[in-house]
Amino acid sequence: MDRLDKRKIALIGGGAALLALTVLPHPTADIRILTHDVTDTAPRKVQAAVDLGVMAVSVLYTWTAKRALR
């Protein structure tokens, strides 16, 4: 086996490993902090998501805002 054959085998193996990583589902974290009142039908919220390709994080934070009486 000469150097060219070893290089081809390494490239094919690396390509197969990369393909396997893209096919497998990546881990995700879903964080929810719900601090709004149960009777509040329209709570305020902040929502964010970051997907880095190998990992994803989603954050949801809700709260009840004091409403002015008219």
Secondary structure, DSSP 4 states (H G I P E B T S, - for coil): --HHHHHHHHHHHHHHHHHHHHHSPPPEEEEEEE-S-TT-SS-EEEEEEEE-SS-EEEEEEEEPPP----
